[in-house]
Amino acid sequence: MTILAAFSASRHSSAPLNLAIQIARTTGEQVIAAAVVERSWATRDDMVEGEYLAYVRGQATQALQRAVAVLPVDLDVTPMVHESTSIPTGLIELADAHRATMVCVGSSSSGMLGRVALGSVTERLVHTARVPVAFAPRGYAQNDGRITRLTAAYGGEADVNGLIPATAELAASWSAKLRIVSFTVRNTAAFAGTIETSAEELVVQQWSRRTIAEITKQLKAIRDRMAVPDVDVVVGAGHDWNAAVQSIGWDTGDMLVLGSGAAAPSAQVFLGSAAGKILRRSPVPVMIAPSYRRG
């Protein structure tokens, strides 16, 4: 089995490779470190274009080889340069050709250090990929560890696509801990010290109890057909999305798992609006799982 790690020769960012290595330590899979070189739609016998592509391909090959050279030697990492009409298309072509179980990509250079921000490539990828897409936060560094805990963000339309059973199965196969969280954002500042504050807190408490009961019911059904590791069920609350995401605490070795929205075609990744807000606030790598709805 193969993990595909995207490498940007222009930005020389190794964050996706570092994440892919960490996941490979967890799963035992091999890694393909891929740089995609863009070419024109039509194949033409153009000497100038041919020379330009050869130059770009050479530069990408050298940058990729330098990045792979500093990776741990105990893992199976294969560098590969691939030509395609666009970077997202090239990554999907490689994922299909090598039957990749996952594609690892990086954050946009415009994003905050240590956070995930979508760029033009990743924005398209999350709407077209047929395998999970994992995002490394900007500047994600190489480490000797593995993924030790998966946190599934439950709630909204994404969960109709089976996020909890999919994450439970993944946690079991990765020998990782499992945590399920549901986030709520409430504007308590607007009603500070008033009766409305108490009323809003009561609504949040009722919502939390109902949500935890729904999660517990799903977990019970899952345990009837497969082994599920010990599960922590938590609620992340805050006055905005950032406060809510940070409220549950994060450790080295954590990965956040988001489900594809209800609008996602079957077995395809699709980032919903709430998931997008959570993704941009996550301090750890994020995986978006495809939809597996049937019918």
Residue pairs with C-beta under 8 A, 6 or more apart in sequence:
1 27
1 29
1 30
1 99
1 101
2 29
2 30
2 31
2 32
2 98
2 99
2 100
2 101
3 20
3 23
3 24
3 27
3 29
3 30
3 31
3 32
3 100
3 101
3 102
3 103
3 104
4 20
4 31
4 32
4 34
4 91
4 94
4 95
4 98
4 100
4 102
4 103
4 104
5 16
5 17
5 19
5 20
5 31
5 32
5 33
5 34
5 103
5 104
6 16
6 34
6 35
6 36
6 87
6 91
6 103
6 104
6 105
6 106
6 121
7 13
7 14
7 16
7 17
7 33
7 34
7 35
7 63
7 64
7 67
8 35
8 106
9 35
9 37
9 59
9 60
9 63
9 64
11 106
11 109
12 63
12 67
13 106
13 109
14 67
14 70
14 142
15 106
15 107
15 136
15 137
15 138
15 139
15 140
15 141
16 104
16 105
16 106
16 136
17 31
17 33
17 67
17 68
17 71
17 77
17 104
18 136
18 140
18 141
18 142
18 143
19 104
19 134
19 136
19 140
19 285
20 31
20 33
20 104
20 134
21 31
21 71
21 72
21 75
21 77
21 142
22 143
22 145
22 146
22 147
22 285
23 29
23 102
23 104
23 134
23 146
23 147
24 30
24 31
24 75
24 76
25 75
25 144
25 145
25 146
26 146
26 147
26 174
26 175
26 176
27 101
27 173
27 174
29 101
30 75
30 76
30 77
30 78
31 75
31 76
31 77
31 78
32 77
32 78
32 80
32 94
32 98
32 100
33 64
33 67
33 68
33 71
33 77
33 78
33 79
33 80
34 79
34 80
34 81
34 82
34 90
34 91
34 94
35 60
35 61
35 63
35 64
35 79
35 80
35 81
35 82
36 81
36 82
36 83
36 84
36 86
36 87
36 90
36 91
36 94
37 53
37 56
37 57
37 60
37 81
37 82
37 83
37 84
37 90
38 83
38 84
38 85
38 86
38 87
38 90
39 49
39 53
39 83
39 84
39 85
40 49
40 85
41 85
53 83
57 81
57 83
60 81
61 79
61 81
64 79
64 80
64 81
65 79
68 77
68 79
70 142
71 77
71 142
72 142
72 144
80 94
82 90
82 93
82 94
83 90
84 90
84 93
86 124
87 121
88 121
88 124
88 125
88 128
91 103
91 105
91 125
91 129
92 125
92 128
92 129
92 130
94 100
95 103
95 129
95 130
95 131
96 130
100 131
101 131
101 132
102 131
102 132
102 133
102 134
102 287
103 125
103 129
103 131
103 132
103 133
103 134
104 133
104 134
104 135
104 136
105 121
105 122
105 125
105 133
105 134
105 135
105 136
106 122
106 135
106 136
106 138
106 140
107 115
107 116
107 117
107 118
107 119
107 122
107 135
107 136
107 137
107 138
108 117
108 118
108 119
108 122
108 138
109 119
109 138
110 117
110 119
111 117
111 138
111 280
112 138
113 137
113 138
113 139
114 137
114 138
114 139
114 283
115 137
115 138
115 280
115 281
115 282
115 283
116 135
116 136
116 137
116 138
116 279
116 280
116 282
116 286
117 138
117 280
118 126
118 271
118 276
118 279
118 280
122 133
122 135
125 133
125 269
126 133
126 269
126 270
126 271
126 288
127 269
127 270
127 271
128 268
128 269
129 268
129 269
129 290
130 267
130 268
130 269
130 290
131 269
131 290
132 269
132 287
132 288
132 289
132 290
133 269
133 287
133 288
134 255
134 285
134 286
134 287
134 288
135 279
135 285
135 286
135 287
135 288
136 285
137 282
137 283
137 284
137 285
140 285
143 252
145 252
145 253
146 253
147 174
147 176
147 253
147 254
147 255
147 285
148 176
148 177
148 251
148 253
148 254
149 176
149 177
149 178
149 179
149 251
149 253
149 254
149 255
150 167
150 170
150 171
150 174
150 176
150 177
150 178
150 179
150 254
150 255
150 257
151 179
151 180
151 181
151 248
151 254
151 255
151 256
151 257
152 163
152 164
152 167
152 178
152 179
152 180
152 181
152 257
152 259
153 163
153 181
153 182
153 183
153 256
153 257
153 258
153 259
153 275
153 278
154 163
154 164
154 180
154 181
154 182
154 211
154 215
155 182
155 183
155 211
155 274
156 261
156 272
156 274
156 275
157 261
157 262
157 263
157 272
158 258
158 259
158 260
158 261
158 262
158 272
158 274
158 275
159 259
160 262
160 293
161 259
161 260
161 261
161 262
161 264
161 289
161 291
161 292
161 293
162 259
162 292
162 293
163 257
163 258
163 259
163 289
164 180
164 215
164 218
164 219
164 222
165 218
165 222
165 226
166 257
166 259
166 289
166 292
167 178
167 180
167 257
167 289
168 178
168 219
168 222
168 226
168 228
168 229
168 231
169 226
170 176
170 257
171 177
171 178
171 228
171 229
172 226
172 227
172 228
172 229
176 229
177 229
177 230
177 232
178 228
178 229
178 230
178 231
178 232
179 231
179 232
179 233
179 234
179 248
180 215
180 219
180 231
180 232
180 233
180 234
181 233
181 234
181 235
181 236
181 248
182 208
182 211
182 212
182 215
182 235
182 236
183 235
183 236
183 237
183 241
183 244
183 245
183 278
184 204
184 207
184 208
184 235
184 236
184 237
184 244
185 237
185 238
185 239
185 240
185 241
185 243
185 244
186 200
186 204
186 237
186 238
186 239
187 239
188 197
188 200
188 201
188 239
189 239
191 197
191 200
204 237
208 235
208 237
211 235
212 233
212 235
215 233
216 233
219 228
219 231
222 228
234 248
236 244
236 245
236 247
236 248
237 244
237 247
238 244
238 245
238 246
238 247
241 277
241 278
241 280
241 281
242 281
244 281
245 278
245 281
245 282
245 283
246 281
246 283
250 283
250 284
254 284
254 285
255 284
255 285
255 286
255 287
256 278
256 279
256 282
256 284
256 285
256 286
256 287
257 286
257 287
257 288
257 289
258 271
258 275
258 278
258 279
258 286
258 287
258 288
258 289
259 272
259 275
259 288
259 289
259 291
260 268
260 269
260 270
260 271
260 272
260 288
260 289
260 290
260 291
261 270
261 271
261 272
261 273
261 275
261 291
262 272
263 270
263 272
264 270
264 290
264 291
264 293
265 291
266 291
266 292
266 293
266 294
267 290
267 291
267 292
268 290
268 291
269 288
269 289
269 290
269 291
270 291
271 279
271 288
275 288
279 286
279 288
